[in-house]
Amino acid sequence: MSADANALTQPSAGSFFELVLLVAEAAVEPVSDALDALDALSVSVEDADALTPAEQALFGEPGMPPPKEGWNRSRVVALFSTEAAAREAADLLAPQDFFGDGQVLGVRAVAEQDWVRLTQSQFEPVEITPTFWIVPSWHEPPAAAQQVLRLDPGLAFGTGTHPTTRMCLRWTARHGAQGQRVLDYGCGSGILAMGAAKFGAREIVAVDIDPAAVESTRLNAENNHVQLQSGLPDLARGEFDLVLANILATPLKVLAPLLCAHVKAGGQLVLAGILARQADELIEAYAPWVQLSVSDEEDGWILMTARRA
């Protein structure tokens, strides 16, 4: 066991301090739990061998738990509000049996930054089509933009940066929703619902199991002058001309009978959150009701669509 707290540069003045540890895979969970109990503001786990020949990839479906808690050599970084709290946590962890052969690599100050400006710099306008753009509030729309959704990053999924979101919005832009009744199931930020509004939907219902997403959708709709109903899933009643669901493959399979029941005869079903290798699973799950096919693909993700007979 090692506790070389001088391995990193000694901290200077700063608002926050990071405690950096090196632990084995088996120690990741107990160490993380202990740091949480010691009032760490956040805990992150990284591959200590990243960018070396020993780097390991942890494969798992996006949004689902990884197959392992950590890497063989995991770097655990805990954020504390004071240097004293970080060093006290190091002193308490080092003698614990579950820490094993772990090492305390040191404590370092987090440099002062303009976090708002830094966050904003990471989000640029997103092109859906040459004339349809998602634009954060601190940017001006591009000159070519004819349809614009104003959307800032928040707690709910959906800013237009992920391929699944872009494919859904592209589909709506190309096919339109003029005069249609539209359901956005698993609405997140409400971006797909608002996209349908921009292309002529007459009635829009956006639902999610997360109350924070419902509220995010409501606020984003207000900011974009979009009329819609947002709520928990029981708000979705009856049949719709267009049903949009950008979730993940596993819940999409479970929801197959429910989603298909909401699609009227002749209506369209648009599904995303699906990896290319999962296409056959979705086709099989939806076969009793509709014939799904792949209509778009981007960065290993696919968009699947069907028309209800």
N, C-alpha and C positions, 0 to 999 in steps of 0.2 A: 504494500500500500504506500502511495506517495502523496505528499501534500506540499509540493513545491509551489507556494503562492507567489514566488518571484519570477516564475517562468514567463509571465507577461509583463509588459511595460507597466510601471507603477502608475496608478491613476492620478490625473490632475483634476482640477475643479470641473464638475459636471452635474447635471441634474439627476442622472440615473447611473447605476453601476451594474455590470454583468459579471456573474460568477460563471467561470468556464470549467467544465469537468470532462474527463475522459473516462467512460465506463464501458463494460461489456454489455452485450445484448440483454442478458438476464437481469442486469441491474437497472435497465432503463426505466421500467415501470415503477419499482419501489423508490428509486431516486427521484423520479418526477413527482410521485405522490408526496414524498418527504419535502421537496422544495415548495410544493403547493401549501403544505401544512406550515411551512416556515414563512408564509406570506410573500412568496415570489410573485411579482406582478405578471410574469409570463414565463413559460418554459418552452424551449424549442430543442429539437433533436435533429442532428445532422450526421451524415457519414463522415467520420474522421479521416477516411481514406479517399474522399472525393477528389476527382481529377488526378488520381494515381492509378497504376495498374491494378491495385487492390480494391478499387471502387466497386460497390455492390448496388445493383438496382433492386428496389423493393417494388414488385409489380402488384397492382391491385386495381380494381375498377374505380375510376374517379368518383369521389364522394363516398366511397365505402371504406371500412377499416382496412389498413394494410395487413398483409399476411403475417408480418412479424412486428414486434414492438419497436425494434431498432436494428442497427447494424452490429456486426461482430465487434467493431470498435466505434462507439457512438460518442459524438461530442454533444454534451448537454449544456445549453446556455440558459441561465436563469437571470431575469431582470429584477433588480431591487431598487428601492427608492433612495437608499443610503449605502455608503461604503461599509459602514459598521454592520448593517444587516447582512450584506453579502459575505463579509468575512466571518460573521458569527455562524451563518449557514454552512460555510466551508468547514469550520471547526467542529460543528455538530455532526456533519455527514461523515467526515473522514474515518472516525473510529467504528462506524456501524458495520455489522457483519454483512449486510446486503450490499455495502459499497465494494466489498471484495477487493480486487486489485486495482480499483479505480484510482484516478489521479486528479488532484485539484490543480488545474493548469494556471489559475490565477484569477484576479479581479481586475477589471478594467472599466474606466469611465466611458460612458456613452457621450459622444460629442454633442454639444448643443446644435440643434438644427431648426430651421423653419419647417416644421412637419407639414403644415398646410401646403406650403409652396412645393415641398418635396413630393407630397401625394399628388398634387395637381399636375406636376411635371410628368407623372407616369401615365396619365390618361389624356390621350389625344382624340380628336374626332375620328369616328369609325365609319368607313365607307361600307354601306350595304349594297347599293348599286351606285352608278355614277351620279344619280340625282337624289338618292335617299341616304341620309347620314344621321348617325347618333352623335350628338355634340354636348360635351360637358358645359356647364353654365359659364365657366370662365373662358371659353373659346368662342370666337365668332364662326358661324357656319361657313364652309367653303362656298366660293362663288357659284359653283355648279349645283349646289343643293337646292332642290325644289321642295322636298319633304324633309323636315327636320324633327327629330325627337330630342328634347333636352333632358339629359339624364346624368346625374352625378353618382359616383360609387357610393354604396350604402351597405346595410346589413343583409339585404336580400339579393339572391343571384339574378344576374341579368343586366349587364352594362353594354352589351354588344361586342365585347372583346372576345368572347368564346365562340369557337366555330359552330356549336349547336345553335346558339342564339342567332348568329348571322345567317345560317341556312334557313331557319324558320322565317326570319324577316325577309330574306330574298324571295322565298316562295310566295309570301303574301304580296310582296311588291310586284312580282311577275304575274300572279293569278288574280290579284285584286280581291276585295271583299265587299263590293258595292251592294248595298241593301241587305246584307246578310246578318243573321243572328249568329254571334261568335262566342265560343267558350274557350277561355284560356285556363287549362287545368294544371295547377302547380305554377301559379303566375309569378312567384318571386317578386321582382321589382315591377311587374306589370308591363314589361317592355313589349311582349308579343301582343297583348291586348291593345296597347296604344298604337302599335304598328298596324293592327287591323283597322283601328279608327282612322288612321291617316289614309287608308285606302278604301274608305267608304262604308265600313260596317255600320248598320243602323242600330244594333243593340249588342252590347258586349257584357259578358259575365266573366269575372276573373276570380278564381278561387285558389286557396292554398291551405294546407294544414297548419301553417305557421302564422299566428296572429301578427307577428312583426312584418311578414311579407304582405299580408292584407293591408296593413297600415301604410307600408311603403308604396304599394300600388295606388292606394287612394291619394297619397300626397303627390306622387309622380304624375298621376292623371290630372290633378288640379293644376300642377305646374305647366302641363302641356295643353290645358284647356280641352281635355278629353272627357266625355261623359261615359261612365261605365258603372257597373255594380261590382263591388269587391267584397268578399267574405269567405267564410269557411266552406268546405266542400258541399255542405247541404244546401247552399245557395243555388247550386247548379240543378235546375229542374227542367224537364222537357227535352225537346230535340233542338238541334242547332244545325245551321247550314255548314258551319266550319268548327271543328274541334282541334285545338292546338294543345300539345302536351310535350314540354321539354323537361324531362325528369331524368331518369336513368333506366337502363334496360330491365332490371329486376322489378321495380315497382310498376313499370309499364306493362310487364307481363301479368302481374297480379290484377292490374286495373283494366285489362282487356275487355271483359264483359261490360263493365260500367261505362268506359269511354265509348265503346261501340253503341251502347244503348242511347247515348246522347247524340249520335249522328243520325240525322233524318235521311230518308230515302233520297238518293242522289246527292247527299252531302259529302263533304271531304273530311278526312282524318289526316292530321299531320303530326308525326311523332319524331322527337329528337332526344338526344342524350344517349345515343346508341353507338357503340363501337362497331366498326365494319365487320369484325369477326362474330358479332352477335346477331347479324341479320337473319340467319336461318331460325334462331330461337324465337325471334319476334314474329316471323312469318307463320311459324307453327302455332304460336300462342293466339294469334288473331284469326287463323284460318276458319274457325266456325262462323265468323261474322263478315270478314272482309279479306280481300287479297292484297296484302301489303307488297310494295315494291320500293326499291331504292331510287330516290329521285335526285339526290345530291350527295356529295362527299367532300369533306375537307379535313385535312390533317388527321386521318384515321377515324373520323366521326362520320356518320351517315344520317341522312334525313330519309324517313320512310313515310310514304303516303298511300292512301287508298280512297276510293269512292264507294259509298254504301249503295248497294243495289236496291 
